[in-house]
Amino acid sequence: MQDIQQERSNMKNWSNFILIMILFIDVGFAADSSKDIDSLKIEMEQSIIDVDLGKYRQIARNIKDKEVLANGRVAYRFYDIYKKCKVRFYDGAYEPSCIRDVNSESEKLSAILGSFSSNFQEKASRDIEDIKSLAEVNKKRSKDKPVFKKVNVDDLVDFTIKPSDFKNYEKIGVTEDSAKKWFSLHQTAMMVKEWRNNGVYSPDTAELWLKKGVTFEHIEKWSGVGLESVDEWLKVADLKVNVSNYISAGAKPDELKGWLDYHYTYGYESFEGTLEYDEIKKYNAAHVKPSFAFAMNKQGLSVDDIVKQWKNVRKNCKEILPQDELYSANPYATKGKCYEYIGSSVQLLSKNSGLYEGDGVSFVSIANGIIPKTVIGVAKSSGAYTYTSTMGAKQTVAKLSLVQFAPFQD
C-alpha cells in the first residue's frame, strides 16, 4: 500500500514538473518569438541600408506585419535610388530623373520614418538630407554651370598651351586660338578629334553640348539631334541610345516614349537601342505595352506574333494596371483586374501554381503545363487567396492567373 502511495506521489510530482515545463516553454517561446520579430526588423533595416535585395526578401518572408512590410518597401526603394543617384550626382552629369526620384522617395520615407528603430531614423534622416542636397546642387548645375570641370582662366598665370600639347591639336587641324578654348573645356586632342569626326568643329558648340550632358563619348549617337531639341530627346532616351538612327528613320520623341528608357528591376534589361523604329511603330499602332513586348520577346516571338498575342490579352483585359497597384490595393478589390506582372517563386503549391513574390506576395497560377520559377507577363486577379505563413499567421493576398507570360532569367 505504501508503495502505491509513493508511486502516486511520484506521478503527481512528475505531472507538476511537466506542467511547469510546458508553461516555461510556452512563455519562453513567446518571448523568443517577440525577440525574433524585433531582430528581424533590425536585420531588415540593415539589408535596406545595404541595398541587399536577396537578404531583404529572405527576411521579409518571415515578417507577418503588413505595415512593417509596406514601410520596408518604401525604405528599400529610397535606398536603392540613393545608392544609384549619389554616384551619378558625383559624376557631374545633369540627372533630371534622379532629381525627381530622390525628391519623391525622400518625402515618402520621411512620412513613415517614425515607424523604424532610432538608429535607422538617425541614419536615414542624414541620408535624406545628404541626397536632397546633392540633388539640389545637380539641379542648379544644369541651369547655371557646364556639367564638365572647367578651367578658371583667371587662375592661370600664363594661359598658353605648351608646345608638346599644341602639337597634338595641330595634328588634327586645330588652330592655336581654338586649341586654347578646347583646353579650357578640358577636352584633349583625342576628344576633340571625336567631336570633329561627328560634325562639331567649334569648341563653343561643343560647350553647348556639354551643358546638356552630351560628351565626346555620346556625340556619335546624338549628332543627328539638333541642339534645340536635345532636352526633348533626353526625356525619352538614355545617352547611350543611338538616337541618330531613330531620327534618320523619321521618329519623333513622343513615339519612342517608354521604348528607349524601359527597364526591369530584375537584371536591368531593356530595349535601349535594340528595336527598329518600324517595330516600335507596329507596337504603338496596336497600343502594346513595352513590358508585354519585352516578356513575349523572351520567347523569341516575331513582332507580328507579339501583336497578335497582345490582342488576345486585351480580350480578357480591358485595362492593364502597373504592378505597384496590385500590392497597394486590398486583395479583394483586385478581382477582375489585370496587372503587369513579374515575380519569382517563393513556394510551389502544385505543378502549375505557387506563391510568387514581386514587391509583395501573390498566389499565381497558369492554366496548363509547369509554371516557371520566375515569370513575366500579364496577370488577372480572381480575388483573394488566404494561406498560413511559416510563422503560423494567416495571410491574404491577390489570387492571380497568368493571361500571357514568359519565363524570365536574371
C-alpha positions in Angstrom: 0.0 0.0 0.0 2.8 2.3 0.9 4.5 1.5 -2.5 1.3 2.5 -4.3 1.1 5.8 -2.4 4.7 6.5 -3.2 4.1 5.8 -6.9 1.1 8.1 -6.9 3.2 10.8 -5.2 5.9 10.4 -7.8 3.4 10.6 -10.7 1.9 13.8 -9.2 5.4 15.4 -8.9 6.2 14.3 -12.5 2.9 15.8 -13.7 3.6 19.1 -12.0 7.1 19.1 -13.5 5.7 18.6 -17.0 3.1 21.3 -16.5 5.8 23.7 -15.3 8.0 22.9 -18.3 5.1 23.4 -20.7 4.4 26.8 -19.1 8.1 27.7 -19.2 8.4 26.6 -22.8 5.3 28.4 -23.8 6.4 31.7 -22.1 9.9 31.1 -23.4 8.7 30.7 -27.0 6.5 33.8 -26.7 9.5 35.8 -25.5 11.8 34.3 -28.2 9.1 34.9 -30.9 8.9 38.5 -29.8 12.6 38.8 -29.7 12.9 37.2 -33.2 10.4 39.7 -34.7 12.4 42.6 -33.3 15.6 41.1 -34.5 14.1 40.5 -37.9 13.1 44.2 -38.1 16.7 45.3 -37.3 18.1 42.8 -39.8 15.6 44.1 -42.4 16.7 47.7 -41.8 20.3 46.7 -42.3 19.5 44.9 -45.5 17.7 48.0 -46.7 20.7 50.2 -45.9 23.0 47.7 -47.7 20.5 47.5 -50.6 20.8 43.7 -50.4 17.7 42.6 -52.3 18.2 38.9 -51.7 18.7 39.2 -47.9 15.8 41.8 -47.7 13.4 39.4 -49.4 14.5 36.5 -47.3 13.9 38.4 -44.1 10.6 40.0 -45.3 9.1 36.5 -45.9 9.3 35.9 -42.1 7.6 39.1 -41.1 3.8 38.9 -40.9 3.0 42.6 -40.1 1.8 44.1 -43.3 2.5 47.7 -42.1 6.1 46.8 -41.4 6.5 45.2 -44.8 4.9 48.1 -46.6 7.2 50.6 -44.8 10.1 48.4 -45.6 9.3 48.5 -49.3 9.2 52.3 -49.2 12.6 52.4 -47.4 14.2 49.9 -49.7 13.1 52.0 -52.8 14.6 55.1 -51.2 18.0 53.5 -50.6 18.0 51.8 -54.0 17.6 55.2 -55.6 20.0 56.8 -53.0 22.8 54.4 -54.0 22.4 54.8 -57.7 21.8 58.5 -57.9 24.5 59.5 -55.4 27.1 58.1 -57.8 25.5 59.8 -60.8 25.4 63.2 -58.9 29.1 62.9 -58.1 29.9 62.1 -61.7 28.6 65.6 -62.5 26.2 65.0 -65.3 22.7 66.5 -65.1 20.3 63.8 -63.9 16.7 65.0 -64.1 15.2 61.5 -63.5 17.4 61.1 -60.3 16.3 64.6 -59.0 12.7 63.6 -59.5 13.0 60.2 -57.9 15.1 61.4 -55.0 12.6 64.1 -54.0 9.6 61.8 -54.4 11.1 58.8 -52.4 12.6 61.1 -49.7 9.2 62.5 -49.0 7.6 59.1 -48.8 10.3 57.8 -46.4 10.2 60.9 -44.2 6.4 60.4 -43.7 6.9 57.0 -42.2 10.3 57.3 -40.6 8.9 57.2 -37.0 8.0 53.5 -37.5 11.7 52.5 -37.7 14.3 52.0 -35.0 16.0 55.1 -33.6 19.3 54.1 -35.2 17.7 53.7 -38.6 15.8 57.0 -38.2 19.0 58.8 -37.4 20.9 57.4 -40.4 18.0 57.8 -42.8 17.5 61.4 -41.8 21.1 62.2 -42.5 21.0 60.3 -45.9 17.7 62.1 -46.9 19.3 65.4 -46.2 22.5 64.4 -47.9 20.9 63.1 -51.2 18.5 66.0 -51.4 21.4 68.5 -51.1 23.2 66.7 -53.9 20.1 66.8 -56.0 19.7 70.5 -55.4 23.3 71.1 -56.4 22.8 68.9 -59.5 19.7 70.9 -60.4 21.5 74.2 -60.1 24.4 72.9 -62.1 22.1 72.1 -65.1 20.9 75.7 -65.2 23.9 77.8 -64.2 27.0 75.9 -65.0 28.5 73.5 -67.5 28.4 69.8 -66.4 32.1 69.4 -67.1 35.0 70.6 -65.0 36.1 73.9 -66.5 39.4 75.6 -66.0 39.2 79.0 -64.3 41.2 81.2 -66.8 41.8 83.9 -64.1 43.7 81.4 -62.0 46.2 80.7 -64.8 49.3 82.8 -64.7 50.1 82.1 -68.4 47.3 80.6 -70.4 49.5 79.3 -73.2 49.4 75.7 -74.4 52.7 74.0 -74.1 54.3 73.2 -77.4 54.0 69.5 -76.7 50.3 69.9 -76.1 49.6 72.1 -79.1 51.3 69.6 -81.4 48.6 67.1 -80.7 45.8 69.6 -81.5 47.8 70.8 -84.6 47.9 67.3 -85.9 44.1 67.2 -86.2 43.9 70.7 -87.8 43.0 72.8 -84.8 44.4 76.4 -84.7 46.1 77.7 -81.6 43.3 80.1 -80.6 40.7 77.2 -81.0 43.0 74.8 -79.1 43.1 77.3 -76.1 39.3 77.1 -75.9 39.2 73.3 -76.2 41.9 73.2 -73.5 39.8 75.4 -71.2 37.0 72.9 -71.6 39.3 70.0 -70.5 38.9 68.4 -74.0 42.1 66.7 -75.1 43.1 66.4 -78.7 41.8 62.8 -78.7 38.4 64.1 -77.5 38.4 67.0 -80.0 39.0 64.5 -82.8 35.8 62.6 -81.8 33.9 65.9 -81.8 35.2 66.9 -85.2 34.5 63.4 -86.7 30.9 64.0 -85.8 30.5 67.5 -87.2 31.3 69.6 -84.2 34.2 71.8 -85.1 33.8 74.7 -82.8 34.6 74.5 -79.1 31.8 77.0 -78.5 29.3 74.5 -80.0 30.9 71.6 -78.0 30.4 73.7 -74.9 26.6 73.9 -75.5 26.5 70.1 -76.0 28.5 69.6 -72.8 26.0 71.8 -70.9 23.3 69.3 -72.0 25.3 66.4 -70.6 26.4 65.1 -74.1 30.1 64.4 -74.1 32.5 63.3 -76.8 31.6 59.7 -75.9 27.9 60.3 -76.8 28.2 62.7 -79.7 28.3 60.0 -82.4 25.0 58.6 -81.3 23.5 62.1 -80.8 24.9 64.1 -83.6 21.6 63.8 -85.6 19.8 65.7 -82.8 19.7 69.5 -83.1 20.8 71.4 -80.0 17.3 72.9 -79.8 15.7 69.5 -79.4 18.2 67.7 -77.1 16.1 68.3 -74.0 13.1 66.8 -75.7 15.0 63.6 -76.6 16.7 63.3 -73.2 13.2 62.9 -71.7 12.7 59.6 -73.7 16.2 58.2 -74.3 19.3 57.3 -72.3 22.5 58.9 -73.6 23.8 55.5 -74.7 20.9 55.1 -77.1 21.8 55.7 -80.8 19.2 58.4 -81.2 20.6 59.5 -84.6 19.4 56.2 -86.1 15.8 56.8 -85.0 15.9 60.4 -86.2 17.2 59.2 -89.6 14.2 56.9 -89.8 11.8 59.8 -89.2 11.0 59.1 -85.5 9.6 61.7 -83.1 10.4 61.7 -79.4 6.8 61.1 -78.3 6.6 58.0 -80.4 9.5 56.4 -78.6 8.4 57.2 -75.0 8.7 54.1 -72.9 10.7 52.2 -75.6 14.2 53.6 -75.2 14.3 54.0 -71.4 12.3 50.9 -70.4 14.0 48.9 -67.6 13.1 45.9 -65.4 14.3 45.8 -61.9 15.4 42.2 -62.4 18.6 42.2 -64.4 18.1 45.8 -65.7 17.4 44.5 -69.2 15.9 46.9 -71.6 15.1 47.7 -75.2 17.7 50.5 -75.3 18.7 50.9 -78.9 17.8 47.4 -79.9 14.4 47.9 -81.5 13.9 49.2 -85.0 11.7 52.2 -85.5 9.4 50.1 -87.8 8.9 47.6 -84.9 8.0 50.3 -82.4 5.5 51.8 -84.9 3.8 48.4 -85.1 3.7 48.1 -81.3 2.4 51.6 -80.9 -0.3 51.1 -83.6 -1.7 48.2 -81.5 -1.1 50.0 -78.2 1.3 47.2 -77.0 2.9 48.0 -73.7 6.8 47.8 -73.6 6.6 45.4 -70.6 4.4 42.9 -72.6 6.6 43.2 -75.7 9.7 42.6 -73.6 8.1 39.5 -72.0 7.0 37.9 -75.3 10.3 38.8 -76.9 11.9 36.5 -74.4 10.1 33.6 -76.1 11.6 34.5 -79.5 8.2 35.6 -81.0 8.1 37.9 -84.0 6.6 41.4 -83.8 3.5 40.3 -85.6 3.1 37.3 -83.3 3.5 39.6 -80.2 0.9 42.0 -81.6 -1.4 39.0 -82.1 -0.8 37.8 -78.5 -1.5 41.3 -77.2 -4.8 41.4 -79.0 -5.8 38.1 -77.3 -4.8 39.5 -73.9 -7.0 42.6 -74.5 -10.0 40.3 -75.0 -9.6 39.3 -71.3 -8.3 42.6 -70.0 -9.9 46.0 -70.8 -7.1 47.7 -68.8 -3.7 46.6 -67.7 -2.5 48.3 -64.5 1.0 48.7 -63.2 2.2 46.0 -60.8 2.6 48.5 -57.9 -1.1 48.9 -57.8 -1.5 45.2 -57.2 0.2 45.5 -53.8 -1.3 48.8 -52.7 -4.9 47.5 -53.2 -7.0 45.4 -50.9 -6.7 41.8 -52.4 -10.5 41.5 -52.5 -10.7 44.8 -54.6 -8.3 43.4 -57.3 -10.9 40.9 -58.6 -11.4 41.1 -62.3 -8.5 43.5 -62.8 -5.3 42.8 -64.9 -1.8 43.8 -64.0 1.7 43.8 -65.5 3.5 41.1 -63.6 6.9 39.8 -62.8 7.7 37.6 -59.9 9.8 34.7 -58.5 8.6 31.5 -56.8 8.6 31.6 -53.0 6.8 28.3 -52.6 5.4 25.9 -55.2 1.9 24.6 -54.4 1.4 22.4 -57.4 3.0 21.9 -60.8 1.1 24.9 -62.2 0.7 27.2 -59.1 2.5 28.7 -56.2 3.2 31.7 -54.1 5.2 34.3 -56.0 7.0 37.4 -54.9 7.4 40.7 -56.8 7.3 43.7 -54.4 4.8 41.6 -52.4 3.5 38.0 -52.3 0.7 36.7 -54.6 -0.8 33.4 -55.4 0.0 32.8 -59.1 -1.2 30.0 -61.5 -1.2 29.1 -65.1 -3.9 27.1 -67.0 -1.7 24.3 -68.3 1.8 23.0 -68.0 4.5 23.5 -65.4 4.9 27.1 -64.1 8.4 28.5 -64.4 10.4 29.6 -61.4 10.3 33.3 -62.5 7.6 34.7 -64.8 6.9 37.9 -66.6 3.8 39.0 -68.4 0.2 39.9 -67.7 -1.9 38.5 -64.8 -5.6 38.7 -64.0 -6.9 38.6 -60.4 -9.9 36.4 -59.4 -9.9 38.0 -55.9 -8.2 37.0 -52.6 -6.3 33.9 -51.5 -5.5 33.0 -47.9 -2.6 30.9 -46.7 -0.8 30.2 -43.5 2.8 31.6 -43.3 5.8 29.7 -41.8 5.2 31.6 -38.6 1.6 30.4 -38.4 -0.1 33.7 -39.3 -2.9 33.8 -41.9 -2.0 36.0 -44.9 -4.5 37.2 -47.5 -3.1 38.1 -51.0 -4.3 38.5 -54.5 -5.1 35.3 -56.5 -3.7 35.7 -60.0 -3.8 33.7 -63.1 -1.3 34.5 -65.9 -3.1 35.5 -69.0 0.1 35.6 -71.0 3.6 35.1 -69.7 7.2 34.0 -70.4 9.9 32.6 -68.3 12.3 35.3 -67.1 16.0 34.9 -66.5 18.0 37.4 -64.4 
